[in-house]
Amino acid sequence: MTTEPVDVRAVFDPRRRDDPYPVLRALREAGRVHWLSETSPRIVVLTRHDDCGQLMTDPAFGHLSMAQSAFRPVTDVDEGLRSMLRANPPTHTRLRRLVSREFTAGRIARFGDSARLLAAELLDDAVRRRGGEVDLVETFARPLPLRIICTLLGVPEQDDRIFADWASALTRGLDPDQMLSPAERAARTEGTRGFAEYFTALIARRRTDPADDLLSALVAVSDGGDRLAGDELVDLCVLLLVAGYETTVNLVSGAVLALANDPEQYALLRSRRDLVPAAIEETLRYDPPIQWLARSVLADVDIAGHTLRPGDGALGLLAAAQRDPAVFPDPDRFDVTRYAVPGSAGIAQPARHFGFGQGIHYCLGAPLARLEAEIMLNALLDHATRVEVTAAPSYRPHLAVRGASTLPVRLSTD
């Protein structure tokens, strides 16, 4: 029996974003390596768990300037996300050290009570006022993470909507330039400049009138006299808002969709609330918000049997790697108990997922995303005995960061 060859470009076909997993599986089964471009600049695509792990942890992979990157051939220098997301050591090391002094577990934990109250309010409204027939993204998955991250940064509630629009434009702009229309690149530029103007003004206010928020703390942070410069503060604010909002929305909506499609798993979770953290980890593996990531080659490196040279590009298909059967048993099954395996002698822990990355770029906001997702999932379990999908979800045009734009559901309370 023969199978048709799979064109690697099918991964980036927006018509497949509703369900990219059959193509990802076919590519993974066809081989470890696929070439998106075999001429300069060469771009290799990786599908297996071990190779994607190397991509994130090997110092030979990193970020070139936008003018040099194979993925940004038409990008202006002031477009897109910068800061730690695109920095290499030692710049990345310095920025992360300064931010980590203030973006602590204690500061994150302070948002637990307000997040629980808001989650309950949103679901009370969905069940009582709207009869349980709602778009879960619009009524629940989107409002809470946006308000929490804005509150963390000291952004007033009346500015939430414009921030959501700018964040969406920047998230779409994370895809390689070759996949963006001129209008999408223009929206990315507008979002970048809008954020920069807004945060520049807010930072100036916080310098003279500090508040009890993360931005005020970052303005004041110092390590041996080293401080964050104004443009670094702006870039960090944009990064924290976009990364702390869009990915959490997609994480929560992905978890709800997976549970709605498997009522037995939902019933198990209602009876075993101790499994909620494991269900979040399984969602990050099974349907990750970050589907793939791009790196530039900084030094000669061997990966998956190929030698890459400086200036080459590499794409790691994380969503394919996290369903690698060589690493995850029954990988296409959503199993809320998978990450609940105890670490006792003789019992193997499940393989690590890449939902928050790995290596030096491991997501700084992972504890906040986990806290929000666990609070929101527990609130849903409190309010609904069953969740049924009433119409097929629609998906946003983003490819690297994948998530539903609508998720129509019926929340039952009997």
Disulfide bonds with the S-S distance in Angstrom:
none
